[in-house]
């Protein structure tokens, strides 16, 4: 098993956003970690 920490969403640099968007479809499983004290944004 490999664990990959991608930059996520809503990042400042567009290349980081693209990296995440390109990786997600290739993953067998996604663990989405969020803060419990703030709601999700529309893009999340």
C-alpha positions in Angstrom: 0.0 0.0 0.0 1.2 3.5 -0.9 0.0 6.7 0.8 0.3 9.8 -1.3 -0.3 13.3 0.2 -1.5 15.5 -2.6 -1.7 19.3 -2.4 -5.5 19.1 -2.2 -8.0 21.6 -3.5 -8.3 25.4 -3.2 -4.5 25.8 -3.5 -2.7 29.0 -4.6 -0.7 27.5 -7.4 -2.7 26.0 -10.3 -0.1 23.3 -10.9 -0.8 21.9 -7.5 -4.5 21.8 -8.2 -3.8 20.0 -11.5 -1.6 17.5 -9.8 -4.4 16.6 -7.4 -7.0 16.4 -10.2 -4.7 14.1 -12.3 -3.9 11.8 -9.4 -7.4 11.2 -8.0 -8.8 9.2 -11.0 -5.8 6.9 -10.8 -6.2 6.1 -7.1 -7.9 2.9 -5.8 -9.0 4.7 -2.6 -9.2 8.3 -1.4 -9.0 9.4 2.2 -10.4 12.9 2.3 -9.3 14.7 5.5 -11.2 17.8 6.5 -11.5 20.1 9.5 -14.5 19.3 11.8 -14.9 23.0 12.8 -15.6 24.4 9.3 -18.0 23.4 6.5 -16.9 22.1 3.1 -16.6 24.6 0.3 -18.3 24.0 -3.0 -15.0 22.9 -4.7 -14.3 20.4 -1.9 
